[in-house]
Amino acid sequence: MPESKDIERLTRALELALAKRTTAASQIRGIHEMAGRVTAEPELAAAFSVNAADLDGAWTNFRVENDSVLDSLVRLDRASEYSADLPFEIRTLVNASKAVATSLIPKGAEAIDLSYIQNKLPPNQTIDEEPDNAFSRLPEIPLPVFDGDFRYWPTFRDSFTSLVDKRPKLSNIHKMYYLIGSLRGPAAEAARGIPLSADNYALLWSTLSARFHRPRLVAASLIDKLLQAPTFTQESHHDLNSFACLFSESMSLLSALKIPDMGSFMMFSIAFRCLPLGTRKLFESTITAEYPSITQLIEFTQSRAALLELVGEPRKNSGSTGIPKSVQSTGQVRKMGERHAKGEGSRLTSLVTSKPVISNNNNNCPCCAGPHVLASCTRFKAWPVEERARWTRDKRLCYMCFSSNHWAPKCKSKTRCTDCSRRHHVLLHPPAIEPLSKTDSPSADASLCAAALHPPQRDSAAVLLGTALVHVRDCAGAWHTLRALVDCASQISAVTVASVNRLGIKPSRWTTPISGLAGVPVLNVQGRVNLTVQPRFATEPLLDVHAWVLPSITGDLPRETLPRKLLDRYSNLALADPAFNVTSSIDMLLGGDVYATVMDGRKVTIDSALPTAFSSVFGWILIGPLANQDAPAFQSLPVSLAVSIESLMEQFWQVEEPANAPASFTAEGQCEKIFRDQVVRLPSGRFSVPLPFRAPASADTFQGSRKVAERRFELLERKLSNNSILKSLYTEFMAEYIALGHMSLASSPGSYFIPHHAIYRPEVDANKIRVVFDASARGFRGPSLNDCLFPGPKLQQDLIDILIRFRVHKHVFTTDICKMYRQILVLPEYRIIYYLLYYLTGCLKGAALDVIHVLIMFGNSYKFPCPLLSSQFYQLRVVSTAL
């Protein structure tokens, strides 16, 4: 006899097999029923043929599940329940249905089996001949599939016509099914609205032909494919084979379309692509030929041009020279484009000139009176730049075009100096002044939050921004040195992406919009990180910096390396950036959010023409102008921070969040109120508490609880009668309750009856029993007692907090209150709720709450306060420590 677990497993397997066998049998019966209706309703023949193809699979499933049923019944010793008549009945239905399906096959087409339903043709039958045994072992020819791509319509049309449409033995309804089964996507959508019947086969075929027979589009797509063929840069067998396949296949397909004049149509396709969309639409609306020629297109465009001239089309300015205004210079030759491809040995140069503006009427040079413009004068070019500028100023010529009719502010020439892009002629550009100390370090462009200003050359002066070398902690606790820019004009602090990657800190996502100078938004903000920053030579202070992660903060500072002698002027100060004069990248920006913490207010001024040294926690920071240094570009770093989406949403939810309900409206508050208003302390010192009912209880509140308690007591008596030891322990337990006065005989029945049962584990302790009084038991038509009571607030401390305080001192102690829950009485007006037993051993909801309430009140009323009764009490024990 199998075990109980095996019985359950075999029972589930039997139920599953029975369900699957019933499903297979129902499928076979449905097919047999349709077979009986085919004779009277011929239009069901095609649908029946489709369903009949599933007979073999359904019969196989039935046999498998029937064997599983028999096996499970034998294992369960229930073999007598098996019926052998069902398999015989189902097999009879299968044979009868197959006979009807065979009778529906047209005469002379016996070789056609149900594989037609899977869109396959028999491999051993040709179109007009009887089957030939020589081809009996050839693979099956699948029906073609058409997905609505008009390029493949000719292939599908010819294949389907040869394999299905020209078979005289097939009826139109069969051809209709095969055609619908071969359509996919847009083609299937086009056939969806045509009802499935033999008469509609011709209609469906003509609909598809009219919709997808587009030889003109096929030819145009092939020509486009040829025009877009890739250019191969190297000679290889793979590229040459691809080239040959592409063009041979396309030309074969074009030849198969039988275009009357292939060359003319190809020229038409190339030219047609160059016309605007509106012109192409008009041409298509007027043309009638299937393959237009290039002659027809040219005639159409000529007639269209004549029409536009008649209706007054706006004409272009005939005086335009075709040269952009930006290159119509006066008096100079400008190189417009120069391309030098890497790896190529050629260079393409385009020179564009225009007639210069001259001041004299004889077109002679004002410098040497020669027949040329001033910009081409050899004598003028031989002078130094300072001499050319002085001579031009003395002659009152324009600095832009050398004209005597106007000065540079009124010059209309758009040409600027090709060296510095300023408004003067290139021959007047001053020579570059070599710096005292020059390095080859590349200068990065200004970043998103910086602005580069190009002031006039004569008033330019370099401005030194404050930089400092700081230590920043990485994710592993190690310190890294970063070069920081200290700027109080920025509302935020920032750090570069490269620095964050080096620190190994993962940025948090944030969406606050950041804007720079003139309100220009800072793009590509990568998030925000929290960094710990400290000085290089001190452990304090530790600065918590909330920095935004940006791709770059600013360009290299300073823009050019400053002379070494400038560094020597500050040799007596502990500089925050000892290499402030050497151009280098900026890793971090310390903005106004930490500026007041970094700077201490002291400053030292060495010279009015030199930067001022300001004291900070990192050392002395130098900020100020350098009077004798030219500045190719100024750096300005004002950054403002707008309110983020997250902050706006948080404020929105704070506004929409309803206020906390008063305590008197909550369940915990109402429970506290009931206890506070009705608790009584008896003269003996014991407390008598109420039951915190959610609503006043009546006699009809707990309907059916007596019957539930009686039924469970009968089960308990049956259990006790089978175990004498358990019965003895249970009797002693109840007797103790009565002897201690914890329960007494009721003079009248109450409104709620509490079921009870015993928990006995002889393998743990054979002499110990626990009786559970179940106040959560519901009656047949009413709630349980616990359902009607408030649970009350949580007054008991968390166990983890109690254990932590328990280990504070050296000596520990624990206390236990014997039968603690029974020491608290229930008010007499609530005792009618119980029959025979009231709440015991903590089974009643709120029992622990009453105990803690009583302990708190008792501790507060004692002569010496006892805070341990509220802070170190858990379940039935007080756990604490002592010094």
C-alpha positions in Angstrom: 0.0 0.0 0.0 1.6 3.3 -1.0 2.3 6.0 1.6 0.1 9.0 2.1 2.5 11.3 0.2 2.6 8.8 -2.7 -1.2 8.6 -2.7 -1.5 12.4 -3.0 1.0 12.5 -5.8 -0.7 9.6 -7.7 -4.1 11.2 -7.2 -3.0 14.5 -8.7 -1.4 12.7 -11.6 -4.6 10.7 -12.2 -6.7 13.9 -12.2 -4.4 15.6 -14.7 -4.4 12.6 -17.0 -8.2 12.4 -16.9 -8.5 16.0 -17.8 -6.1 15.7 -20.7 -7.8 12.5 -22.0 -11.2 14.2 -21.8 -9.9 17.1 -23.8 -8.5 14.9 -26.6 -11.8 12.8 -26.7 -13.8 16.0 -27.0 -11.7 17.2 -29.9 -12.2 13.9 -31.7 -16.0 13.9 -31.1 -16.2 17.4 -32.4 -14.4 16.4 -35.7 -16.7 13.4 -36.0 -19.8 15.6 -35.6 -18.6 17.9 -38.3 -18.0 14.9 -40.6 -21.6 13.9 -40.3 -22.7 17.4 -41.4 -20.4 17.6 -44.4 -22.7 15.7 -46.7 -25.7 17.9 -46.0 -23.6 21.1 -45.9 -20.9 21.0 -48.7 -19.6 24.4 -47.7 -18.1 22.8 -44.6 -15.8 20.5 -46.6 -12.8 22.8 -46.5 -13.1 23.5 -42.8 -13.6 19.8 -42.1 -10.4 19.0 -44.1 -8.5 21.4 -42.0 -9.7 19.8 -38.8 -9.3 16.3 -40.1 -5.6 16.9 -40.3 -5.4 17.0 -36.5 -7.0 13.5 -36.1 -3.8 11.6 -35.8 -2.4 14.0 -33.2 -5.6 14.0 -31.1 -5.7 10.2 -31.2 -2.0 10.0 -30.1 -2.7 12.3 -27.2 -5.7 10.3 -26.2 -3.7 7.1 -26.1 -0.9 8.6 -24.1 -3.3 10.0 -21.5 -5.4 6.9 -21.4 -2.2 4.8 -20.6 -1.4 7.3 -17.8 -4.9 6.9 -16.4 -4.6 3.1 -16.3 -1.1 3.3 -14.7 -2.3 5.6 -11.9 -5.4 3.5 -11.2 -3.3 0.3 -10.9 -0.8 2.1 -8.5 -3.7 3.3 -6.4 -5.3 -0.3 -6.3 -8.3 1.1 -8.2 -8.0 -0.8 -11.5 -11.6 -1.8 -11.4 -12.6 1.7 -12.2 -10.9 1.6 -15.6 -13.2 1.3 -18.6 -12.0 -0.4 -21.8 -15.0 0.7 -23.8 -13.9 4.4 -24.1 -10.7 3.7 -26.2 -12.7 1.5 -28.6 -15.3 4.2 -29.0 -12.8 6.9 -29.7 -10.9 4.8 -32.2 -14.2 4.1 -34.1 -14.9 7.8 -34.3 -11.3 8.5 -35.6 -11.7 5.9 -38.4 -15.1 7.1 -39.4 -13.9 10.7 -39.6 -10.9 9.7 -41.8 -13.2 7.8 -44.1 -15.2 10.9 -44.7 -12.1 13.0 -45.3 -10.8 10.5 -47.8 -14.1 10.6 -49.7 -13.8 14.3 -50.2 -10.5 14.0 -52.2 -11.2 14.7 -55.9 -11.1 11.6 -58.2 -7.7 11.1 -59.8 -5.9 13.0 -57.0 -5.5 10.1 -54.6 -1.9 11.1 -54.0 -3.0 14.4 -52.4 -3.1 13.8 -48.6 -3.8 16.1 -45.8 -0.4 17.8 -46.0 -2.3 20.4 -48.2 -3.5 21.9 -44.9 0.1 22.7 -44.0 0.5 24.7 -47.3 2.5 21.9 -48.9 1.9 20.2 -52.3 2.4 16.5 -52.8 5.8 15.7 -54.1 4.8 13.0 -56.6 2.2 14.9 -58.7 2.7 17.2 -61.7 0.3 19.6 -63.1 -1.0 17.8 -66.2 0.3 14.3 -65.8 -0.3 11.3 -63.6 2.2 10.6 -60.8 5.5 9.4 -61.9 7.3 6.9 -59.6 10.7 8.4 -60.6 9.9 11.5 -58.5 8.3 9.7 -55.6 11.2 10.3 -53.2 11.8 14.0 -54.0 11.4 16.5 -51.1 8.1 18.3 -50.8 7.6 21.6 -52.5 6.4 24.2 -50.1 3.8 26.8 -51.2 5.3 30.3 -51.7 4.6 33.0 -49.2 3.9 36.6 -50.1 4.2 39.4 -47.4 3.0 42.3 -49.5 6.4 43.4 -50.9 5.6 44.3 -54.6 9.1 43.4 -55.6 8.4 39.8 -55.0 4.9 39.7 -56.4 6.1 38.3 -59.9 7.9 35.4 -58.2 4.9 34.6 -56.0 2.5 35.0 -58.9 4.4 32.6 -61.1 5.1 30.0 -58.4 1.5 29.9 -57.1 0.0 29.8 -60.6 2.2 26.8 -61.5 1.8 24.9 -58.3 -1.9 25.6 -57.4 -3.8 27.7 -59.9 -3.3 25.6 -63.0 -4.1 22.3 -61.3 -7.5 21.3 -62.9 -8.1 18.6 -60.2 -8.4 21.2 -57.4 -11.6 23.0 -56.7 -11.7 26.8 -56.2 -12.4 26.4 -52.5 -9.2 24.5 -52.1 -7.3 27.1 -54.1 -8.9 29.8 -52.0 -7.6 28.1 -48.8 -4.1 27.7 -50.2 -4.0 31.3 -51.4 -5.1 32.7 -48.1 -2.6 30.5 -46.2 0.2 31.9 -48.3 -0.5 35.6 -47.6 1.2 37.5 -44.8 1.2 41.1 -43.5 -0.2 43.7 -45.9 -1.2 41.0 -48.4 -3.3 39.2 -45.8 -4.9 42.6 -44.8 -5.9 43.1 -48.5 -7.6 39.7 -48.5 -9.3 40.0 -45.2 -12.5 41.7 -46.4 -13.3 39.0 -49.0 -15.5 36.2 -47.7 -14.2 32.6 -47.9 -16.0 30.8 -50.7 -15.3 29.1 -54.1 -16.9 31.9 -56.1 -14.6 34.6 -54.5 -11.3 32.9 -55.5 -11.2 34.8 -58.8 -12.1 38.0 -57.1 -9.3 37.6 -54.5 -6.7 36.8 -57.2 -7.7 39.8 -59.2 -7.6 42.0 -56.1 -4.1 40.9 -55.3 -3.0 41.4 -58.9 -4.4 44.9 -59.0 -2.9 45.8 -55.6 0.6 44.4 -56.0 1.3 44.1 -59.7 3.5 47.2 -60.0 6.2 46.6 -62.5 7.1 50.3 -62.7 7.9 50.4 -58.9 9.9 47.2 -59.2 12.0 48.6 -62.0 12.5 52.0 -60.2 13.6 50.2 -57.0 16.1 48.1 -59.0 17.6 51.2 -60.6 17.8 52.9 -57.2 19.6 49.9 -55.9 22.1 50.2 -58.7 22.6 54.0 -58.2 23.2 53.5 -54.4 25.7 50.7 -54.9 28.7 51.1 -52.6 32.1 52.1 -53.8 34.8 49.5 -53.1 38.1 51.0 -52.1 40.2 47.8 -52.3 40.3 44.9 -54.7 39.3 41.6 -53.0 37.4 38.6 -54.2 34.6 39.2 -51.8 34.0 42.8 -53.0 34.3 41.8 -56.6 31.8 38.9 -56.2 29.4 41.3 -54.4 29.7 43.8 -57.2 29.1 41.1 -59.9 26.1 39.6 -58.0 24.5 43.0 -57.4 24.6 44.1 -61.0 24.0 40.8 -62.7 20.9 40.1 -60.5 19.5 43.6 -61.0 20.0 43.5 -64.8 18.4 40.1 -65.0 15.4 41.3 -63.1 15.2 44.4 -65.3 15.3 42.3 -68.4 12.6 40.0 -67.1 10.3 43.1 -66.8 10.4 43.4 -70.6 10.8 47.2 -70.6 10.4 48.5 -74.2 13.3 51.0 -74.1 15.6 50.1 -71.2 18.1 52.9 -71.8 15.4 55.6 -72.0 13.7 54.4 -68.9 17.0 54.3 -67.0 17.8 57.9 -68.0 14.2 58.8 -67.0 14.7 57.2 -63.5 18.0 59.1 -62.9 16.5 62.4 -64.1 13.2 61.9 -62.2 15.0 61.8 -58.9 16.2 65.4 -59.4 12.8 67.0 -59.6 10.9 68.4 -56.6 8.1 66.4 -55.1 5.3 68.6 -56.5 6.6 68.4 -60.1 6.8 64.6 -59.8 3.2 64.4 -58.6 2.0 66.4 -61.6 4.0 64.3 -64.0 2.6 61.0 -62.6 -1.0 62.4 -62.8 -0.6 63.2 -66.5 1.4 60.2 -67.8 -0.3 57.1 -69.1 2.6 54.9 -70.2 3.7 52.1 -67.9 7.4 52.9 -68.5 7.9 56.6 -69.2 10.8 57.8 -71.3 13.3 60.5 -70.8 11.8 62.4 -73.8 8.4 62.5 -72.1 9.9 63.9 -68.9 11.9 66.6 -70.7 8.8 67.7 -72.7 6.8 67.8 -69.5 9.4 69.9 -67.7 9.6 72.4 -70.6 5.9 72.8 -70.7 5.8 73.3 -66.9 8.6 75.9 -67.1 6.7 77.8 -69.8 3.6 77.7 -67.6 5.5 79.1 -64.6 6.8 81.9 -66.7 3.3 82.9 -67.8 1.9 83.0 -64.2 4.8 85.2 -63.1 7.2 83.2 -61.0 9.6 85.4 -59.0 12.9 85.6 -60.7 16.3 85.4 -59.1 18.6 88.5 -59.0 20.4 88.5 -62.3 23.1 90.7 -60.9 24.4 88.1 -58.6 27.9 87.0 -59.3 27.4 83.6 -57.7 30.1 84.5 -55.1 29.0 84.6 -51.4 29.0 88.0 -49.8 31.4 86.8 -47.2 34.0 86.3 -49.9 33.5 89.5 -51.9 36.6 91.2 -50.5 38.1 94.5 -51.6 41.7 94.8 -52.2 42.9 91.4 -51.0 42.9 87.8 -52.2 41.3 85.3 -49.8 41.6 81.6 -49.7 38.1 80.1 -49.5 38.7 76.5 -48.9 41.6 74.2 -48.5 41.4 70.5 -47.9 44.3 68.3 -47.2 43.1 64.7 -46.8 45.2 62.6 -44.5 47.1 60.0 -46.5 46.5 61.8 -49.9 49.2 63.6 -51.7 47.1 66.4 -53.1 45.6 69.6 -51.8 42.7 71.5 -53.2 42.9 75.2 -53.0 40.2 77.7 -54.1 41.1 81.3 -54.7 38.3 83.9 -55.1 39.0 87.5 -55.8 36.8 90.5 -56.4 37.4 94.0 -57.7 38.9 96.2 -55.0 37.5 99.5 -53.9 40.0 102.3 -54.7 40.0 105.9 -53.9 41.6 107.5 -57.0 40.0 107.7 -60.3 43.0 106.4 -62.3 43.0 103.0 -60.5 46.7 103.5 -59.5 48.3 102.4 -56.3 48.4 105.3 -53.7 51.8 104.1 -52.5 53.8 103.8 -55.7 51.3 105.0 -58.3 51.6 101.7 -60.1 48.7 100.1 -62.0 47.6 97.8 -59.1 45.8 97.9 -55.8 47.5 98.8 -52.6 47.2 95.2 -51.3 49.4 94.0 -54.2 52.0 96.7 -53.9 55.5 95.3 -53.4 56.8 98.4 -51.9 54.0 98.6 -49.3 54.5 94.9 -48.4 58.2 95.5 -47.8 57.5 98.0 -45.0 57.3 96.7 -41.4 53.8 96.3 -40.0 54.2 99.4 -37.8 55.2 101.5 -40.8 52.3 100.2 -42.9 49.9 101.0 -40.1 51.3 104.5 -39.6 51.3 105.3 -43.3 47.7 104.1 -43.6 46.6 106.2 -40.7 48.4 109.3 -42.1 46.8 108.8 -45.5 43.4 108.5 -43.8 42.7 105.2 -45.5 40.3 102.5 -44.3 41.9 99.8 -42.2 39.6 97.3 -43.8 39.8 97.9 -47.6 42.4 100.8 -47.9 39.7 103.1 -49.3 39.9 106.9 -48.9 36.2 107.4 -49.1 35.4 106.1 -45.6 37.0 104.8 -42.4 36.9 101.4 -40.9 33.7 101.9 -38.7 31.7 102.7 -41.9 33.3 100.1 -44.1 30.8 97.6 -45.6 33.3 95.0 -46.3 32.7 91.7 -44.5 36.3 90.5 -44.8 38.3 90.3 -41.6 41.9 89.5 -40.8 42.6 85.9 -41.6 45.0 85.7 -38.6 42.9 87.0 -35.8 39.4 87.5 -37.3 39.4 91.2 -36.2 38.2 94.2 -38.3 41.5 95.1 -40.0 43.4 94.1 -43.2 45.7 91.1 -42.9 48.6 93.4 -43.9 48.0 95.5 -40.8 48.0 92.5 -38.4 50.7 93.1 -35.7 53.3 90.4 -35.2 52.8 87.9 -32.4 54.7 88.6 -29.2 56.5 85.6 -27.8 55.9 85.0 -24.1 58.8 84.8 -21.7 58.2 81.1 -20.9 56.3 79.1 -23.4 55.1 75.5 -23.3 53.6 73.2 -25.8 50.6 72.3 -23.6 47.4 72.5 -25.6 44.8 74.9 -24.5 41.4 73.4 -24.1 38.3 75.3 -25.2 36.1 77.1 -22.7 33.8 74.8 -21.0 30.0 74.9 -20.7 30.0 77.0 -17.6 32.7 79.5 -18.7 32.7 82.4 -21.2 35.7 83.4 -23.3 35.8 87.1 -24.0 38.1 88.7 -26.6 38.8 92.3 -25.6 40.7 94.9 -27.7 44.4 94.1 -27.9 45.6 97.3 -26.5 43.7 97.1 -23.2 44.1 93.3 -22.6 45.5 92.1 -19.3 45.6 88.5 -18.0 43.5 87.8 -14.9 44.7 85.1 -12.5 41.9 83.0 -11.0 42.3 81.3 -7.6 43.4 77.7 -7.8 44.4 75.2 -5.0 45.6 71.7 -4.7 43.3 69.7 -2.4 42.9 66.1 -1.2 39.7 64.3 -2.0 38.8 60.9 -0.6 37.9 58.0 -3.0 35.5 55.1 -2.5 38.2 53.0 -0.8 39.2 55.8 1.7 42.4 56.8 -0.1 43.2 60.4 -0.7 43.8 61.9 -4.2 45.2 65.3 -5.2 42.9 67.4 -7.4 43.4 70.9 -8.8 40.4 73.0 -7.7 39.2 76.4 -8.8 37.9 78.5 -5.9 35.2 80.9 -7.2 32.6 82.6 -5.0 30.6 83.6 -8.2 29.4 80.1 -8.6 26.4 78.9 -6.7 27.4 75.3 -7.0 30.5 73.1 -6.7 31.4 70.8 -9.6 33.8 68.0 -10.5 34.8 66.5 -13.8 33.8 63.1 -15.0 37.4 62.0 -15.3 38.0 62.9 -11.6 34.9 61.0 -10.5 36.0 57.9 -12.5 39.4 58.1 -10.9 37.8 58.3 -7.4 35.5 55.4 -8.2 32.4 57.2 -6.9 29.1 56.5 -8.6 27.1 59.7 -9.3 23.5 59.9 -8.2 20.9 60.9 -10.8 19.6 64.5 -10.5 17.8 66.8 -12.9 18.4 70.3 -11.6 18.9 72.7 -14.5 22.2 74.6 -14.3 22.9 77.8 -16.2 26.1 79.7 -16.8 27.0 83.2 -17.9 24.2 85.1 -19.6 21.8 82.3 -18.6 23.3 79.8 -21.1 22.2 76.3 -19.9 24.9 73.8 -19.0 24.3 70.6 -20.9 25.2 67.0 -20.2 25.1 67.1 -16.4 26.1 63.6 -15.3 24.6 63.7 -11.8 25.8 64.6 -8.3 28.3 63.2 -5.9 29.2 63.8 -2.2 32.9 64.4 -1.8 35.1 64.7 1.3 37.8 67.4 0.9 40.7 68.3 3.2 43.9 70.3 2.9 47.0 68.6 1.7 49.1 69.2 4.8 46.4 69.1 7.5 43.7 66.6 8.6 41.2 69.4 9.4 38.8 70.7 8.4 37.0 68.0 6.5 34.6 69.6 4.0 31.5 67.8 2.8 31.1 69.0 -0.8 28.0 68.2 -2.9 29.4 68.5 -6.4 27.8 68.3 -9.8 29.5 66.0 -12.3 30.3 67.8 -15.6 32.4 66.7 -18.6 34.6 69.7 -18.1 34.6 72.8 -15.9 36.7 75.3 -17.7 39.8 75.5 -20.0 43.3 75.2 -18.7 44.3 77.8 -16.2 46.1 80.1 -16.7 45.6 80.3 -20.4 49.4 80.6 -20.9 52.3 79.7 -18.7 53.4 82.8 -16.7 57.0 83.8 -16.1 59.0 82.1 -13.3 59.8 85.4 -11.8 56.2 85.9 -10.9 56.3 82.7 -8.8 59.4 84.0 -7.0 57.6 87.1 -5.8 55.4 84.8 -3.6 58.1 82.5 -2.4 57.6 83.6 1.2 53.9 82.3 1.2 52.6 78.7 1.6 50.7 78.7 -1.7 47.6 76.6 -2.1 48.8 75.9 -5.7 52.6 76.0 -5.8 52.5 75.7 -9.6 49.8 78.3 -10.2 51.9 79.9 -13.0 51.9 76.7 -15.2 48.9 76.1 -17.4 47.1 73.0 -16.3 43.6 71.5 -16.3 41.0 72.1 -13.6 39.6 69.0 -11.9 37.1 70.6 -9.4 35.2 73.8 -8.7 34.6 75.0 -5.2 31.7 77.5 -5.4 29.9 79.8 -3.1 28.4 76.9 -1.1 31.8 76.2 0.6 33.6 79.5 -0.1 32.9 81.0 3.3 34.2 77.8 5.0 37.4 77.8 2.8 38.5 81.4 3.1 39.5 83.0 6.5 39.5 86.7 5.4 43.2 87.5 5.5 45.0 88.9 2.4 48.5 90.1 1.4 49.1 92.6 -1.4 52.7 92.6 -2.8 52.2 95.0 -5.7 49.3 96.8 -7.2 50.2 95.3 -10.6 50.3 91.7 -9.2 47.6 89.4 -8.0 46.5 89.6 -4.3 47.1 86.6 -2.0 44.1 85.5 0.0 44.4 83.1 3.0 42.4 79.8 3.0 42.4 76.5 4.7 44.4 75.1 1.7 47.0 77.9 1.8 47.4 81.2 0.1 45.3 81.6 -3.1 46.3 84.2 -5.7 43.6 86.2 -7.4 43.9 89.3 -9.5 45.1 90.9 -12.8 48.6 90.8 -14.3 49.1 94.3 -15.8 52.0 93.3 -18.1 50.6 90.1 -19.5 48.3 89.8 -22.6 45.2 87.7 -22.2 44.1 85.8 -25.3 40.8 85.0 -23.7 39.2 85.8 -20.3 37.5 83.1 -18.2 34.3 83.9 -16.5 32.6 81.3 -14.3 29.3 82.5 -12.9 27.0 79.5 -12.5 23.5 79.4 -11.1 21.4 76.5 -9.9 17.7 76.3 -10.5 15.2 74.2 -8.6 15.3 70.5 -9.6 12.3 68.5 -10.7 12.8 66.3 -7.7 12.6 69.2 -5.3 9.5 70.6 -7.1 7.8 67.2 -6.8 8.7 66.9 -3.1 7.3 70.4 -2.4 4.1 69.5 -4.4 3.6 66.3 -2.3 4.2 68.2 0.9 1.5 70.7 0.0 -0.9 68.0 -1.1 -0.1 65.7 1.9 -3.0 65.8 4.4 -2.3 66.6 7.9 -2.0 63.9 10.5 -5.4 62.9 11.9 -5.9 63.8 15.6 -5.3 61.0 18.0 -9.0 60.8 18.9 -9.8 59.8 15.3 -7.3 57.0 15.1 -7.8 53.4 16.3 -4.8 53.7 18.7 -6.2 57.0 20.1 -9.6 55.6 20.7 -8.2 52.5 22.4 -6.1 54.7 24.7 -9.2 56.7 25.5 -11.2 53.7 26.5 -8.5 52.4 28.7 -7.8 55.8 30.3 -11.4 56.5 31.0 -12.6 53.1 32.3 -9.6 51.5 34.0 -10.1 50.9 37.8 -7.7 50.0 40.6 -9.2 47.8 43.2 -8.5 48.2 47.0 -6.4 45.0 46.8 -4.1 46.8 44.4 -5.1 44.8 41.3 -6.3 46.6 38.2 -9.6 46.0 36.5 -9.6 47.0 32.8 -12.3 47.3 30.1 -12.3 45.6 26.7 -11.6 48.2 23.9 -14.6 47.4 21.6 -14.7 49.2 18.3 -18.5 49.4 18.6 -20.8 48.5 21.4 -21.4 44.7 21.4 -25.0 43.3 21.7 -26.5 39.8 22.1 -26.6 39.3 18.4 -23.0 40.3 17.7 -21.5 36.9 18.1 -24.1 34.6 16.6 -23.1 31.0 16.2 -20.1 31.2 18.5 -21.6 28.6 20.9 -22.0 25.9 18.2 -18.4 26.5 17.1 -17.1 26.2 20.6 -19.2 23.0 21.2 -17.9 21.3 18.1 -14.3 22.1 18.9 -14.8 20.9 22.5 -16.2 17.6 21.1 -13.0 17.2 19.0 -10.9 18.0 22.1 -12.8 15.4 24.2 -12.2 12.8 21.5 -8.5 13.6 21.4 -8.2 13.4 25.2 -10.0 10.1 25.3 -7.2 8.6 23.1 -4.4 9.9 25.3 -4.6 9.4 29.0 -1.5 11.4 29.8 -2.8 14.4 27.9 -6.2 14.1 29.5 -4.6 14.1 33.0 -2.4 17.1 32.3 -5.4 19.0 30.8 -7.6 18.3 33.8 -4.9 19.4 36.2 -4.5 22.6 34.2 -8.2 23.4 34.4 -8.3 22.5 38.1 -5.5 24.9 38.8 -7.5 27.7 37.1 -10.5 27.1 39.3 -8.4 26.7 42.5 -6.6 30.0 41.9 -9.9 31.8 41.1 -8.9 32.6 37.6 -12.3 31.2 36.4 -15.5 30.3 38.0 -18.9 28.8 37.2 -21.1 31.2 35.3 -24.6 31.7 36.5 -25.9 32.6 33.0 -24.4 32.0 29.5 -22.5 34.8 27.9 -22.7 36.2 24.4 -19.4 34.8 23.1 -17.9 31.4 23.7 -14.1 31.0 23.5 -12.9 27.6 22.0 -9.8 26.1 23.6 -7.4 23.3 22.8 -4.2 21.8 24.1 -0.6 22.0 22.8 1.3 19.0 23.9 4.8 17.9 22.8 5.9 14.8 24.6 9.2 14.7 22.8 10.2 18.0 24.4 8.6 17.7 27.8 6.2 14.9 28.6 4.9 16.7 31.8 4.1 20.1 30.3 1.0 21.2 28.5 -0.2 24.6 27.2 -3.8 25.4 26.8 -4.7 28.0 24.1 -7.9 30.0 24.3 -8.8 31.0 20.8 -10.6 34.4 20.8 -10.1 34.7 17.1 -12.6 31.9 16.4 -15.6 33.2 14.4 -19.1 32.0 14.6 -21.2 30.8 11.7 -22.8 34.1 11.2 -20.7 36.6 13.2 -17.2 37.9 13.8 -14.7 36.8 16.4 -14.0 38.6 19.7 -10.7 39.8 18.4 -12.3 41.3 15.3 -14.4 43.6 17.5 -11.5 44.9 19.7 -9.0 47.6 19.0 -5.4 46.3 18.8 -4.1 49.4 20.5 -0.8 51.2 20.0 2.6 49.6 20.3 3.9 50.2 23.8 6.4 47.4 24.1 10.0 48.3 23.2 11.8 46.6 20.3 13.7 43.5 21.3 16.9 44.8 19.7 16.8 48.0 21.8 16.2 46.0 25.0 19.1 43.6 24.3 21.5 46.5 23.5 20.7 48.2 26.8 20.9 44.8 28.5 24.6 44.6 27.7 25.5 48.1 28.9 26.6 47.3 32.4 28.7 44.6 33.9 26.0 42.8 36.0 22.7 41.7 34.5 19.5 40.3 35.9 16.1 39.1 34.7 12.7 38.9 36.5 9.6 36.9 35.8 6.0 37.5 36.9 4.2 34.3 37.5 0.8 34.1 35.7 1.1 37.8 34.9 -1.7 38.0 32.4 -4.1 36.5 35.0 -3.4 39.2 37.6 -5.4 41.8 35.7 -9.1 41.6 36.0 -11.8 42.5 33.5 -14.6 44.9 34.5 -17.8 43.1 35.5 -19.9 44.6 32.7 -17.5 43.0 30.2 -17.4 39.5 31.7 -20.7 38.5 30.0 -18.6 38.3 26.8 -17.1 35.0 28.0 -18.6 31.6 28.5 -16.7 29.5 31.0 -13.4 31.2 30.1 -12.2 34.7 29.8 -9.0 35.9 28.1 -6.0 33.8 29.2 -2.3 33.2 28.4 -2.1 36.1 26.0 -4.5 34.7 23.4 -6.8 37.7 23.5 -5.9 40.7 21.4 -5.0 43.6 23.7 -3.9 41.4 26.6 -0.3 42.4 26.3 -1.4 46.0 25.9 -3.3 45.9 29.2 -0.3 44.4 31.0 2.0 47.1 29.8 -0.5 49.8 30.6 -0.8 48.5 34.1 2.9 48.2 34.5 3.4 51.8 33.4 0.7 53.0 35.8 2.0 50.9 38.6 5.5 52.1 38.1 4.4 55.8 38.1 2.4 55.4 41.2 5.2 53.8 43.2 7.1 55.9 45.7 10.3 55.4 43.7 9.9 55.7 39.9 10.5 52.4 38.0 11.4 53.3 34.4 12.6 49.8 33.7 9.0 48.5 33.8 8.4 50.4 30.6 11.8 50.4 28.9 13.1 46.9 29.7 9.9 44.8 29.7 9.4 42.2 26.9 6.8 39.5 26.8 6.7 38.1 30.4 10.1 39.3 31.6 12.0 42.4 32.7 15.6 42.3 31.4 18.1 44.9 32.6 21.6 45.4 34.0 23.2 46.9 37.1 26.5 48.6 37.9 
